[in-house]
Amino acid sequence: MLPKLRDADLLLFEYIAVGFSPIAICVLMNEKIENIYNKKSRLKSKIQNSLSPRKSEILGLLTK
């Protein structure tokens, strides 16, 4: 379903999909807020460029 993702990308996707705030994700991943926003942007690009037939559904989880 998802394109091949690194473990850190998959973890970020999971945190976003379940509704954690960016601040909570920062604490959980021990990252700065800017890094989380940059990683989320790169993750969205990877998914948009994938061949997954369900990419619009997956992207919807990142923008709720």
C-alpha positions as CSV (number, residue, x, y, z in Angstrom):
1,M,0.0,0.0,0.0
2,L,2.7,2.5,1.0
3,P,5.8,3.1,-1.1
4,K,9.0,1.7,0.4
5,L,9.6,3.9,3.4
6,R,12.4,4.0,5.9
7,D,11.5,3.1,9.5
8,A,11.6,6.7,10.6
9,D,9.3,7.8,7.8
10,L,6.9,5.0,8.6
11,L,6.9,6.0,12.3
12,L,6.2,9.6,11.4
13,F,3.4,8.5,9.2
14,E,1.9,6.4,12.0
15,Y,2.1,9.3,14.5
16,I,0.4,11.7,12.1
17,A,-2.2,9.2,11.1
18,V,-3.3,8.6,14.7
19,G,-3.6,12.3,15.3
20,F,-0.6,13.3,17.4
21,S,0.3,17.0,17.3
22,P,3.5,18.1,15.7
23,I,4.8,19.0,19.2
24,A,4.0,15.5,20.6
25,I,5.8,14.0,17.6
26,C,8.8,16.2,18.3
27,V,9.0,14.8,21.8
28,L,8.4,11.2,20.7
29,M,11.0,11.4,17.9
30,N,13.4,13.7,19.8
31,E,13.4,16.1,16.8
32,K,13.0,19.9,16.4
33,I,9.7,21.1,15.0
34,E,11.3,22.3,11.8
35,N,12.6,18.8,11.2
36,I,9.2,17.3,11.7
37,Y,7.6,19.6,9.1
38,N,10.4,19.0,6.6
39,K,10.1,15.2,7.1
40,K,6.4,15.4,6.7
41,S,6.8,17.3,3.4
42,R,9.3,14.8,2.1
43,L,7.0,12.0,3.1
44,K,4.1,13.5,1.3
45,S,6.2,13.9,-1.9
46,K,7.3,10.2,-1.7
47,I,3.7,9.1,-1.4
48,Q,2.5,11.5,-4.2
49,N,5.2,10.1,-6.5
50,S,4.5,6.5,-5.7
51,L,2.5,4.2,-7.9
52,S,0.2,3.2,-5.0
53,P,-3.4,2.9,-6.2
54,R,-4.5,4.2,-2.7
55,K,-2.2,7.2,-2.5
56,S,-5.0,9.8,-2.3
57,E,-6.4,7.8,0.7
58,I,-3.0,7.7,2.3
59,L,-2.3,11.4,1.7
60,G,-5.7,12.1,3.3
61,L,-4.4,10.6,6.5
62,L,-1.5,13.1,6.5
63,T,-3.7,16.2,6.1
64,K,-6.5,15.6,8.5
